[in-house]
Amino acid sequence: MKFRLACLSLVFGLSSLAFAKLPLPNDALGKIEAALDHCARVNPKGAPAYQEKKKILVQGASGEEVTKARSSKEYQDAYDQATAELGQEPVEQTAKTCAAALKGD
C-alpha cells in the first residue's frame, strides 16, 4: 500500500511539469490521468485542481494528438490497471494523499 501511495505522489510530481507535445508514452499518460481522475473522485473539493493538472500535462499537444493517445490500447490498458489498483486502496488514506499532493504544489 505504501508503494502505491508513493507512486501516486510521484505521479503528481510528474504531472506538474508542462510538456510540449506528448513526450510521455501513452501508458504513462494513462496511469497519470487515472491517478488524477481517482483523486478527483475521492477528493471532490480538489477536482478542479486535478483537472487543471490534466490540462497542463497535455499542454502543447494538439487535440488530435491527445485524442489519439487516449484512444490507444496502451493508454486504455494502463488507465484501467491504475484505476483498479487505486480502487483497492482505502478511500480515506487515498484522499489524504491526494489532498497533500495538491498542497505540495
C-alpha positions as CSV (number, residue, x, y, z in Angstrom):
1,M,0.0,0.0,0.0
2,K,2.8,2.5,0.9
3,F,4.4,1.7,-2.5
4,R,1.2,2.6,-4.4
5,L,0.8,5.8,-2.4
6,A,4.4,6.7,-3.1
7,C,3.7,6.1,-6.8
8,L,0.7,8.4,-6.6
9,S,2.9,11.1,-5.1
10,L,5.4,10.6,-7.9
11,V,2.6,10.9,-10.4
12,F,1.8,14.4,-9.1
13,G,5.4,15.4,-9.3
14,L,5.5,14.4,-13.0
15,S,2.1,15.8,-13.8
16,S,3.0,19.3,-12.5
17,L,5.5,19.6,-15.4
18,A,4.4,21.4,-18.5
19,F,5.2,19.2,-21.5
20,A,5.5,20.3,-25.1
21,K,3.7,17.9,-27.4
22,L,3.2,14.4,-25.8
23,P,6.7,13.2,-24.8
24,L,5.2,10.7,-22.5
25,P,4.4,7.2,-23.6
26,N,0.7,6.5,-23.9
27,D,0.8,4.1,-21.0
28,A,2.4,6.7,-18.7
29,L,-0.2,9.2,-19.7
30,G,-2.9,6.7,-18.9
31,K,-1.5,6.0,-15.4
32,I,-1.1,9.6,-14.5
33,E,-4.6,10.6,-15.7
34,A,-6.1,7.6,-13.9
35,A,-4.5,8.8,-10.7
36,L,-5.7,12.4,-11.3
37,D,-9.3,11.1,-12.0
38,H,-9.2,8.9,-8.9
39,C,-8.2,11.8,-6.8
40,A,-11.0,13.9,-8.2
41,R,-13.4,11.2,-7.1
42,V,-12.1,10.8,-3.6
43,N,-11.4,14.5,-3.0
44,P,-14.2,16.3,-4.9
45,K,-13.3,19.7,-3.5
46,G,-9.9,19.4,-5.3
47,A,-11.5,18.2,-8.6
48,P,-10.9,21.4,-10.4
49,A,-7.2,21.4,-9.5
50,Y,-6.8,17.8,-10.6
51,Q,-8.5,18.7,-14.0
52,E,-6.1,21.6,-14.3
53,K,-3.1,19.2,-13.8
54,K,-4.5,17.1,-16.7
55,K,-4.7,20.2,-18.9
56,I,-1.1,21.1,-18.0
57,L,0.0,17.5,-18.7
58,V,-1.1,17.7,-22.4
59,Q,-0.3,21.4,-22.9
60,G,1.4,22.0,-26.2
61,A,-0.2,18.9,-27.8
62,S,-2.9,19.2,-30.4
63,G,-6.4,18.0,-29.6
64,E,-5.9,15.3,-32.3
65,E,-2.7,14.1,-30.6
66,V,-4.4,13.9,-27.2
67,T,-7.4,12.1,-28.6
68,K,-5.2,9.6,-30.4
69,A,-3.1,8.9,-27.3
70,R,-6.2,8.5,-25.1
71,S,-7.8,6.1,-27.6
72,S,-4.7,3.9,-27.8
73,K,-4.7,0.4,-26.3
74,E,-1.6,1.2,-24.2
75,Y,-3.3,4.2,-22.7
76,Q,-6.6,2.4,-22.0
77,D,-4.9,-0.7,-20.5
78,A,-2.7,1.4,-18.2
79,Y,-5.6,3.6,-17.2
80,D,-7.8,0.6,-16.4
81,Q,-5.0,-1.1,-14.4
82,A,-4.1,2.0,-12.4
83,T,-7.8,2.7,-11.7
84,A,-8.3,-0.9,-10.5
85,E,-5.2,-0.7,-8.2
86,L,-6.1,2.7,-6.8
87,G,-9.7,1.5,-6.2
88,Q,-8.3,-1.2,-3.8
89,E,-6.7,1.4,-1.6
90,P,-8.6,2.7,1.5
91,V,-10.5,5.8,0.3
92,E,-9.7,7.8,3.4
93,Q,-5.9,7.3,3.0
94,T,-6.0,8.0,-0.7
95,A,-8.0,11.2,-0.2
96,K,-5.4,12.4,2.3
97,T,-2.5,11.6,-0.1
98,C,-4.3,13.4,-3.0
99,A,-5.0,16.4,-0.8
100,A,-1.4,16.5,0.4
101,A,-0.2,16.4,-3.2
102,L,-2.2,19.4,-4.0
103,K,-0.8,21.3,-1.1
104,G,2.7,20.4,-2.3
105,D,2.3,22.4,-5.5
